[in-house]
């Protein structure tokens, strides 16, 4: 009976995690109705995976995609400037940071796009506020939840099994929708309910906990959105745990991941991306970019692990025959000030470059290189609104109507072939 | 096996789920209604509520002591903790710590020392407020990289846990770990660093919305001059300070760090922001402006006495209202500390610290200057698995005699007892699980023949229920 009940509960769990009629979790003003995904633009969108890499802390874009052709670069960066001979040159004006060899290779093999000067009007220089703006896809808090959470709200209307996974740490707001939430996985070994010693079956306590959660999901969330979210998280977790365990045992890789936390997370991302879990969205954060002091070495190490982590993930996807199903994008809450400060670091700035990597991506520089002399309060002016890129990712890659997720239509900036 | 039993199992499960759902909806209604007397918590549940918020729960003995005091005396006892003997709690970690000899491994000894203080202290509010300030002035070992300096900051926060906010803000401004964390170290008149100047307003005092980018730049100049010395202390070096005139939040003068701290600590927006945070931490999130204005007045009238504000919140009608009851989610540290404190059970240092990290909360290593999440932010699939699994690491009285997790109570004469399961469950959650939930736990334990396994089953299932996870 336990096994039967367990299978039944798992089925329920999948439904409970998917049915939009569950009371929406409240995050403030709700202007968006969860609605089924509209007709997908690309016929094979259902096989597509999007990996988002968040660069936490505000990456210095000026020393990432370096505008070495502008004299102002050397004038404003007395200790941080990189010389043309060091750079991985893209053209006569800009070059990549020397520790980004992996990304440069992807650019040269026609699989990497570089969007320059991505930001938004009236930039906010608070980590908290600007992260919220990028994660929600909204400048005025008119859209509740995260942009990929609202994608989940829409996509699960059409396919209840649509999965979004955060790797490591607590679930970011980006993956939190009005009614749906992604799952978060830190360690494959720990992603399950350990059996209680002396239990009748290995799954006795899992069954009982599922039972309590099922009860709470349908009844108790009327009293507390907290309880509803807690129980839904439990049901989603147990529903995914078997698939996740299989992913752990079947994975082999020839790719070289950086030997650090980020490398391990990117490897886990590849493990899950190539498994039966088949997540549409994977989310990984690399923190440490808030380089107010002694930036040079720190940023070099971070960009190196970023670049080689992305290259290794892409190789694993290619080896699995999934290159054309893969899109990797980066973002950071803001770039940094043009003028370096007195501590060999940089303070908070505005627009930044965004990378997009994938088999269907067209290698190019998108948007014009920001001027280092035509500034707004010491910071570069943005050229591409980040939501113009989000809109293309939603419409052209994920196959949902971007207007539903972003609240309006944007002129798309597409990086696809 | 699946094939043979599948169909029968499904039908049985469907039946039991349906009947259970109906019962539990009513059970929840009953549960919350019976805890109230005209919108206020009954005295019997107000004390456990107080101990969860102003501390980390209590074992049955300690709970009975506070119940005998009555609510108001209990609050005063908790708030005026300096008079309480706390000599059995180690004043410092069991390792030799110094700045120049601080190895990263020392971190775990410090984290565990603090966890054990939360579990064992006779001054729970002292540790609770230290945790509050650690989250408010969130500083992380990930950048400071020196455990000794994190320990020094922790002692400072504890010593001022209910002190004056101006003193806290000034002390943290020149705190060596903070100087490293937000780059005040070596910020000089030749190139002022904006990091601390921004966060001291955004996160530590006024909050967002008041200041401009020009205020950030002026503040950065005013905070120049600090350095962390070779011995791990900090100094203000006049030659590195910018003595020029600055305009900051509408005032103009040759401001130095003390002046800026004075302006911020006495600013009415700081009072409002701080009481919002304190009230949300102690009572419930999103309080009304009418409620906040009362406590903002206490802050202003007492010239920033945190003790006065905290005492006023704990004694307020709002704190004992139904809005406050189980209105929060236990943070991982609260989840673990409360379980250990209420049962007097022990658990291994390494496995417990690992569990806390996987749940999302590594003491002395908050993710950003904004500290940890709260409420919904603690809830995700990895953290729920950790919450389900941690209880297995807690020792029963057969492994550790002081533990109140007594298999002899749950299995008197070797057989599982519903009464014993209820008693164990009540130790963890003194308010009492609603009967249908308790029955799920009792039914599961009845399948066990092994007393230790059955005891851990009752423990983990109680802790997996929403009632225990809520705070």
Interface residues (C-beta under 8 A of the other chain):
Chain A: X1 X2 X3 X4 X5 X7 X8 X9 X12 X25 X56 X125 X126 X127 X128 X129 X166 X169 X170 X171 X181 X183 X184 X185 X186 X187 X190 X191 X192 X193 X194 X196 X197 X198 X199 X200 X204 X205 X208 X209 X211 X212 X214 X215 X216 X218 X219 X220 X222 X223 X224 X225 X226 X227 X229 X230 X231 X233 X234 X236 X237 X240 X241 X287 X288 X290 X292 X293 X341 X342 X343 X345 X347 X348 X377
Chain B: X1 X2 X5 X6 X7 X8 X9 X10 X12 X13 X14 X17 X20 X21 X24 X25 X28 X32 X142 X182 X183 X185 X186 X187 X188 X190 X191 X192 X193 X194 X195 X198 X202 X208 X213 X216 X326 X329 X358 X360 X367 X368 X369 X370 X373 X375 X376 X377 X378 X379 X380 X381 X382 X383 X384 X385 X386 X388 X389 X392 X436 X437 X440 X441 X444 X447 X448 X449 X450 X452 X453 X454 X456 X457 X460 X461 X464 X465 X466 X469 X470
